[in-house]
Amino acid sequence: VEGAMWSEDIIQHMPIEDREEFLETLDDIVIAVDPAGSKGPKSDATGIVVVGRRDNSDGPGSSRFYVLGDATLKGSPTEWVTQVFKAAQMFNVRRIIVERNFGGDMVKQTLTDYAKLNPTKVVDASGMEFRFVESRAVQGKDTRAEPVVGRYEQGRVWHCPSPGLFGDLSELEKEQLSWVPKSRGGKSPSPNRVDALVWAMTN
């Protein structure tokens, strides 16, 4: 789509068959939550995206990034919080990234309340509770996304679809290739999956 920040030629694919084995090769894995702005049939979806990072000897500026899962859904707070922790356990994430500006208190409180009621569902493989990290937006969506797009252009990002739950990245890619920021004349709705992707990769 003309004006979109991502183009098809910068999205590299590396399908993985053995998810567990691949996750063990990564240095960091996070899941980011972009909350829906409202409730009801016409509300946005809650963006939930998992990203991993692998470092190398050339330093942090040359790290590689792997988009691993998309658990985005439109649902009630109970439904999306259940989805977040299910995906967090499935992908062995280290941190849960929450946008602070819009609904940050609500999102963190929802996660915390769920954790109190479901202690066995909110711990990682080692039995430790997942850590929450709040991110505050001080720039527009397109400005926040630019460094992430830059990593794609540098060939440092791979999309890693995999068999099983949350392994389909096609809807995320559709959103990346079709979202045109307002600064470029776009009028498309808020990009929930893209927002979550940007928060995850930034963190």
N, C-alpha and C positions, 0 to 999 in steps of 0.2 A: 504494500500500500504506500502510495506516495506520501512522504512526510513521516513515515514510521521510523522509530529510532533503530530498530533491528531490521536486518535484511536476511533473506534465506541463506545467502552465501557465507555468513559469518557464524552460523549455528552448526557446530560440529557434533557428530553423533558417535557414541561409543557404547553400543548395547552391552549389557552385562547379564550373564546367565546365572552366576553364583554370587548373589548379592552379599551374603555374609562374608565370603572370602574377600570380596573387593573392599568392603567397609573396613576391614582390618588393615588395609594398606594406607589408609588416610590418616592425616595428622590432626584433623579437626572436622567435626560435623555439627551443624546447627539446623534448627528448624525455626522459621519465622512465621508470625501470625499477623495478618493485616485484617483487622476487624471490620465487619460490615457496618455501614453507617446507620442502619435502621433495622427494625424487625418487620416481618410481614412478607406477603407474596411478592411485592415489588422491591424488596430490599436487595442489596448487593450480596454477593457471596463473601464468605470469609476466606481470604487467601491463606493457604498453608503450604509452604514449600520447603524442601530439604536440600541443603547444599553442603558438599564436603570440600576440603582443601588438602592438597598435598604439597609439602615444601620440598625444596631441593637445595643443593649446595651453592647455588648462585644467589641466595638471599631471598628475603620475603617479597621483593619486587618481581620475582620470577615464579611465584607459587602458581600451581595449577588448581582450577576449580571444577567441580563436578556436580551438576544438577541431578539429584538422585531421585526425588519423589515429589509428587503433587497430590496433596490430600485436600485440596480446596473443596468446599461444599457450601451450599445455602441451607442453613438450618438454625435451630434455636441455640442459645448459649450452651445448653447441655449437650447438644449434638456435636457442635464444633469443638468443644473442649474435650469431649471423649475422643474425637478424631485426632486432635493434636497429640494427646498422650499415646494413643495407639501408634501413630506414625513415629513419635519420638522413640518408643521402645523398639519398633521394627527396624529403625535405621541407626540405633545406638547413638543418638545425638548427645552432645555435651551440654548444649545450652538451648533455651527457648527464648527467641527474640520477640519482644512485644513493642509495637509502636506506642509511644507515650502520648503523642499529641491528641489523637482522636480516639477516645474510648480507652485510653491506656489504663486508667484506674479500674474501669469495668472489666477489661480483659484480665488484668493481673488478679483482681479479686475473684473472678470466675475460675481462673486456674487454681488459685489458692484454696477456694472453697471445695472444689472438686478433689484436690489433693487430700484435704482433711477427711473427706468421706470415702475416698478410694486409695488408701495408702499403698496397696500392692500394685496399683496401675500407674503410679507416678514416680517410679524408681527405674534407674538404668540397670544394665546387666550386672553391675557390681553391687547393687542394692542401695546406691546413693540417690537421693532425690534430685530431680532435674533442677538446674539453676535457671532462674529467670533473669533476663537482661533487658532493660528498658532502653529504647532508642527514641530520641527526640528529633523530629524533622525541623530543620532550620532553613531548608531550601525547598523549592518546588519539586514536584515529582520528576520532571524531565532533567533538572539539574542533578538530583540525587542519582538518576539512572545513568548519566553520562559516563562516570568512571567504570561502571559495570559494562556498558556497551563497549568501552575502550578495551576491556579485558577480552571480550569476544573478538574484537578486531585484531588484537594481538595474538590470537590463537591460543589463549590460555584457559578457555572454558570448553568443557565437553558436556553434552547432554547424554545421560546414561539411562535410557529406558531399560526396564527389567521386567521379567514375568512376575505376576502376582499383584497384590494390593498396592496401590499408589505408584506403580511403576510406569504408568502411561503419562507421557509428557506432552501429548499432542495438543491438548487444550491450552496449556501454558504457551506453547509455540505459536498457536493461532493468535493469542493475545499479544505476544511480542511483535508479531509481524503485522498486526492490524491497528495497534494503538498509536494514534497520532496526538502528541501533546498539544495543549491549547496554544502554546508558544509557536507551534508550527501550523496553526489553523485547524487543529483537530477539534471534534465535538463529541468524541466517543466517551462512554462512561468511565468511571474510575477503574483503573486496571488492577484488580485485586490480586491476581496471580503475579503480575509483574511487580507490584509493590512488595509482596512477600519475598519474591526473588531478590529484589534490590536490597531489602533489609538483611536478608540472610547472607548475601555475598559481601555486603559492606561490613558486617560484623565478623 
